[in-house]
């Protein structure tokens, strides 16, 4: 890692330790995102975006959420989620309809085909997550990483632009 950065470089504004941590995070984030998406597409035909939506829906009773709550949960803008849900609906993975208690609000429900796609994708996906990420850490490091990431997430919620998810008090 270079010690000196050109004037105006964003890294010139960070300390050496901050630069090292941020660059390490970005390398992992960008490569992991690519590899998870590649693995899911190759093994199950789902994209990583599909998987995020399906997993989030499983966290609610009946696999049903308001679209706005789902967008907050997975950290997407509502318009991006709406476009993605249309593609998933066209493939039979989810259904959308008006929420009974407020017909102006759209709800999304995990379909039986969506549940089945998730059940088929999960074993190979979890195996890949273990090989590519979790196995690099010792058991104590896993707990430490979880604690550190939760702290960063709390700070991100505090300073970010999306509302606080209902599952994050």
C-alpha positions, 0 to 999 in steps of 0.5 A: 500500500503506497504511503503517499497519495497524490493531492486530491486523492480521497486516500490523502484524507485518511490516515495510513491505518484508515486507508489500510482498513478501508481498502481491505474492506472494499477489496473484500466487499467488491470481490465477495459481491461478485463471487456470491452472485456468480456462485448463485447464478451458476448453481441455482439461476438466482442472482444475489439480489434475488437471494437478498429479497427471498431471504428477507421475506423468510424473516417475516410470518407468511413470507410477506412484507410491505414493499417499503419495509422490504426496501429498508430491510435490504438497504435498497431504494424503493424504486430499485426494489419495485423494478426488481420485484417485477422481474421476480414476479414475472419469474414466479418467485414472489407475488405482489398485491395491495395490503388489506389494511391499507389498499394504497400500500403494496405488499410482496409475498414469497411464492411457493416457487420462491420458497422452493428456489431458496431451498434449492439454492441455500445448501450450495450457497452456504457451502460457498460462504463457508469456503470463501469467507467463514473458514478464513477465520478462527472461532473467536475471530468470528465472534469478534468480526460479528461484534465489530460489524454490528458496531459499524452497522449501528453507526451506519444506521445512525448516520445513513439516509435510510430509516431504521429497519424494524428488526434493528431496534 
